[in-house]
Amino acid sequence: MNAVECIRGRRSVREYTEQDISSQTLREVIENSSFAPSWKNSQTVSYVAVKNPELKNRIAQYGVMGFTPNMHRVTDCNVLMVVVTQKGVCGYNDDGTPTTSKGAHWESFDAGIATQTLCLAAHEKSIGSVILGIYDEKAVAEILGIDLNVFGISALVSMGYTDSEPRAPRRRSVDDLLTVID
């Protein structure tokens, strides 16, 4: 699969088979994800792969704000990937002062790049994924023992093998998306 095929072929996948994502495959996905660019090469994004059914059930019950579709996506996936970002690094100088007017926004920017890279790396291995936007950061952190004074939870990603391919949604045209200033 080349890069264009991967970008154009990746879809948000919400239903999975029972097939396990092996530890080796998971490691390969994360190794490829590690090549996502980051602020001053700070590489502050890390991943917590939750496979434990009891933990996934607790996250589904207490960590997705009662949003029923995400409850199912958490319990039905093979791996719930928690994207974790170290706070206070991206967008800041070594002394803690903001480097730009964007401040902590760069943490989210880097996490977004890393999360998309994770999803593309997974797709290349025939693993479907969907980024879950509705979750309770505090509840998930408590369940997983993540210190929110040091780290932020930037995304939850439901992952698993699928036996179907969702249709591509309509995309805006290049003319609608691009402004060229000569």
VOPAGU-2260 file (C-alpha; in pm, 1 decimal, decimal comma):
REM VOPAGU-2260
SITE   aa  ch    i         X         Y         Z
SITE  MET   A    0       0,0       0,0       0,0
SITE  ASN   A    1     147,1     336,3     -95,2
SITE  ALA   A    2      89,4     658,4      99,8
SITE  VAL   A    3    -193,2     787,1    -121,3
SITE  GLU   A    4    -375,8     452,2    -104,1
SITE  CYS   A    5    -338,7     454,2     274,0
SITE  ILE   A    6    -467,2     811,7     310,0
SITE  ARG   A    7    -757,4     762,4      70,2
SITE  GLY   A    8    -846,1     415,3     196,4
SITE  ARG   A    9    -850,3     476,3     570,9
SITE  ARG   A   10   -1202,2     505,8     716,6
SITE  SER   A   11   -1352,7     540,0    1059,9
SITE  VAL   A   12   -1435,0     178,0    1145,6
SITE  ARG   A   13   -1682,5     115,2    1426,2
SITE  GLU   A   14   -1740,2    -261,8    1413,2
SITE  TYR   A   15   -1476,8    -529,4    1458,0
SITE  THR   A   16   -1425,5    -902,4    1435,8
SITE  GLU   A   17   -1306,2   -1112,8    1730,4
SITE  GLN   A   18    -956,1   -1138,6    1577,0
SITE  ASP   A   19    -684,0   -1039,2    1821,5
SITE  ILE   A   20    -428,3    -771,8    1738,6
SITE  SER   A   21    -102,6    -945,1    1830,3
SITE  SER   A   22     154,6    -778,5    2051,3
SITE  GLN   A   23     400,6    -783,9    1761,0
SITE  THR   A   24     154,7    -611,1    1525,0
SITE  LEU   A   25      67,5    -356,1    1793,3
SITE  ARG   A   26     438,7    -283,1    1844,6
SITE  GLU   A   27     484,7    -234,9    1467,8
SITE  VAL   A   28     191,4       8,4    1454,4
SITE  ILE   A   29     336,6     210,8    1742,8
SITE  GLU   A   30     687,3     201,4    1594,9
SITE  ASN   A   31     550,2     345,3    1269,4
SITE  SER   A   32     342,7     597,5    1464,8
SITE  SER   A   33     657,5     719,3    1638,2
SITE  PHE   A   34     759,3     888,2    1314,0
SITE  ALA   A   35     484,7    1150,7    1350,6
SITE  PRO   A   36     639,1    1497,8    1360,4
SITE  SER   A   37     628,3    1693,7    1684,9
SITE  TRP   A   38     712,7    2037,6    1825,3
SITE  LYS   A   39    1092,9    2071,1    1822,1
SITE  ASN   A   40    1103,7    1690,0    1796,1
SITE  SER   A   41     980,5    1676,0    2156,7
SITE  GLN   A   42     797,2    1344,4    2100,4
SITE  THR   A   43     565,1    1398,4    2397,2
SITE  VAL   A   44     289,1    1163,4    2276,2
SITE  SER   A   45     274,4     808,5    2411,7
SITE  TYR   A   46      14,5     534,4    2398,1
SITE  VAL   A   47    -164,9     310,7    2647,1
SITE  ALA   A   48    -312,7       2,6    2479,2
SITE  VAL   A   49    -605,4    -127,0    2684,1
SITE  LYS   A   50    -693,9    -487,3    2600,6
SITE  ASN   A   51    -816,7    -590,0    2946,1
SITE  PRO   A   52   -1196,1    -646,6    2920,3
SITE  GLU   A   53   -1258,3    -537,1    3280,5
SITE  LEU   A   54   -1080,2    -205,1    3226,5
SITE  LYS   A   55   -1258,7    -150,9    2894,6
SITE  ASN   A   56   -1591,7    -218,5    3069,1
SITE  ARG   A   57   -1507,5      36,9    3341,3
SITE  ILE   A   58   -1408,5     295,7    3080,7
SITE  ALA   A   59   -1730,3     225,1    2888,9
SITE  GLN   A   60   -1937,0     260,7    3205,4
SITE  TYR   A   61   -1767,2     565,2    3360,1
SITE  GLY   A   62   -1541,6     721,3    3097,7
SITE  VAL   A   63   -1752,3     805,6    2791,9
SITE  MET   A   64   -2005,3    1038,0    2952,6
SITE  GLY   A   65   -2295,8     799,3    2897,4
SITE  PHE   A   66   -2262,2     821,8    2518,0
SITE  THR   A   67   -2401,3     481,1    2420,6
SITE  PRO   A   68   -2227,7     445,5    2080,6
SITE  ASN   A   69   -1887,2     500,6    2243,7
SITE  MET   A   70   -1973,5     254,2    2520,2
SITE  HIS   A   71   -2008,1     -15,2    2252,8
SITE  ARG   A   72   -1698,2      99,6    2064,8
SITE  VAL   A   73   -1492,0      68,6    2382,0
SITE  THR   A   74   -1620,3    -275,0    2484,7
SITE  ASP   A   75   -1633,5    -424,1    2132,9
SITE  CYS   A   76   -1286,1    -321,6    2013,9
SITE  ASN   A   77    -980,0    -541,5    2046,5
SITE  VAL   A   78    -762,0    -252,3    2163,0
SITE  LEU   A   79    -867,5      78,9    2311,1
SITE  MET   A   80    -570,0     303,8    2244,6
SITE  VAL   A   81    -538,7     596,1    2482,7
SITE  VAL   A   82    -330,8     878,2    2335,2
SITE  VAL   A   83    -141,1    1048,2    2617,3
SITE  THR   A   84      49,5    1376,7    2591,7
SITE  GLN   A   85     307,9    1513,3    2833,1
SITE  LYS   A   86     193,6    1857,9    2947,6
SITE  GLY   A   87     394,5    2178,7    2935,3
SITE  VAL   A   88     648,3    2084,3    2667,4
SITE  CYS   A   89     500,5    2150,3    2321,4
SITE  GLY   A   90     493,5    2522,2    2252,1
SITE  TYR   A   91     711,5    2614,7    2549,1
SITE  ASN   A   92    1073,5    2710,5    2608,0
SITE  ASP   A   93    1289,3    2511,1    2849,3
SITE  ASP   A   94    1211,5    2764,9    3125,2
SITE  GLY   A   95     834,5    2705,3    3086,2
SITE  THR   A   96     749,9    3029,9    2906,0
SITE  PRO   A   97     536,6    3002,5    2591,5
SITE  THR   A   98     735,4    3006,8    2267,7
SITE  THR   A   99     437,6    3128,6    2063,5
SITE  SER   A  100      99,7    3284,0    2129,9
SITE  LYS   A  101     -50,4    2935,7    2084,6
SITE  GLY   A  102      85,0    2805,5    2416,8
SITE  ALA   A  103     -57,3    2462,9    2506,3
SITE  HIS   A  104    -241,8    2443,6    2173,8
SITE  TRP   A  105      67,8    2274,1    2032,6
SITE  GLU   A  106       8,7    1976,8    2263,7
SITE  SER   A  107    -324,7    1919,0    2090,2
SITE  PHE   A  108    -170,5    1978,3    1749,1
SITE  ASP   A  109     104,0    1720,4    1809,5
SITE  ALA   A  110    -147,7    1474,9    1956,2
SITE  GLY   A  111    -367,2    1515,9    1646,5
SITE  ILE   A  112     -77,0    1446,0    1412,4
SITE  ALA   A  113      26,1    1144,5    1621,1
SITE  THR   A  114    -330,3    1010,9    1636,1
SITE  GLN   A  115    -378,6    1037,4    1260,3
SITE  THR   A  116     -40,4     871,2    1208,2
SITE  LEU   A  117    -151,7     592,3    1445,9
SITE  CYS   A  118    -472,5     540,3    1246,1
SITE  LEU   A  119    -284,9     531,5     914,8
SITE  ALA   A  120     -23,5     289,9    1054,6
SITE  ALA   A  121    -305,9      67,1    1179,2
SITE  HIS   A  122    -485,4      83,4     843,3
SITE  GLU   A  123    -167,3     -26,6     667,4
SITE  LYS   A  124    -186,6    -342,1     884,4
SITE  SER   A  125    -558,8    -391,3     795,4
SITE  ILE   A  126    -665,0    -271,4    1141,2
SITE  GLY   A  127    -968,7     -46,3    1151,8
SITE  SER   A  128    -994,1     244,8    1390,8
SITE  VAL   A  129   -1216,9     529,0    1497,0
SITE  ILE   A  130   -1118,5     829,5    1707,5
SITE  LEU   A  131   -1361,0     878,3    1996,0
SITE  GLY   A  132   -1418,1    1241,9    2083,5
SITE  ILE   A  133   -1667,3    1198,2    2365,7
SITE  TYR   A  134   -1491,5    1086,3    2682,7
SITE  ASP   A  135   -1429,2    1203,8    3037,4
SITE  GLU   A  136   -1055,6    1266,7    3069,9
SITE  LYS   A  137   -1060,7    1264,1    3449,6
SITE  ALA   A  138   -1254,8     936,8    3472,2
SITE  VAL   A  139   -1035,3     759,8    3215,2
SITE  ALA   A  140    -719,5     886,1    3386,2
SITE  GLU   A  141    -842,9     760,5    3722,6
SITE  ILE   A  142    -929,2     416,2    3583,5
SITE  LEU   A  143    -587,6     383,5    3417,2
SITE  GLY   A  144    -378,8     553,9    3687,3
SITE  ILE   A  145    -264,0     841,6    3465,5
SITE  ASP   A  146    -144,6    1152,0    3654,3
SITE  LEU   A  147    -329,5    1448,7    3499,5
SITE  ASN   A  148     -83,3    1689,1    3662,1
SITE  VAL   A  149     183,6    1557,7    3424,2
SITE  PHE   A  150     -10,7    1410,9    3131,4
SITE  GLY   A  151    -323,8    1483,2    2933,8
SITE  ILE   A  152    -542,5    1232,0    2756,8
SITE  SER   A  153    -573,1    1365,3    2405,3
SITE  ALA   A  154    -785,0    1094,2    2241,5
SITE  LEU   A  155    -931,3     748,0    2270,0
SITE  VAL   A  156    -901,3     530,6    1959,9
SITE  SER   A  157   -1107,2     214,0    1920,3
SITE  MET   A  158    -915,3     -42,4    1712,6
SITE  GLY   A  159    -975,1    -387,2    1567,3
SITE  TYR   A  160    -988,4    -596,2    1253,5
SITE  THR   A  161   -1297,7    -555,1    1041,9
SITE  ASP   A  162   -1468,6    -771,5     783,5
SITE  SER   A  163   -1630,4    -481,5     599,9
SITE  GLU   A  164   -1519,9    -160,6     435,9
SITE  PRO   A  165   -1722,0     152,0     510,0
SITE  ARG   A  166   -1800,5     368,8     209,4
SITE  ALA   A  167   -1601,0     683,4     159,1
SITE  PRO   A  168   -1795,8     994,1     258,3
SITE  ARG   A  169   -1828,4    1274,0       6,6
SITE  ARG   A  170   -1530,0    1510,0      12,1
SITE  ARG   A  171   -1514,6    1880,8     -53,9
SITE  SER   A  172   -1358,9    1975,2    -387,5
SITE  VAL   A  173   -1006,7    2110,9    -420,2
SITE  ASP   A  174   -1155,1    2436,9    -549,3
SITE  ASP   A  175   -1355,0    2462,9    -227,9
SITE  LEU   A  176   -1055,1    2382,0      -8,2
SITE  LEU   A  177    -766,6    2567,0    -170,9
SITE  THR   A  178    -688,8    2936,8    -197,0
SITE  VAL   A  179    -371,7    3024,6    -384,7
SITE  ILE   A  180    -220,4    3369,0    -329,7
SITE  ASP   A  181      32,4    3461,4    -599,8
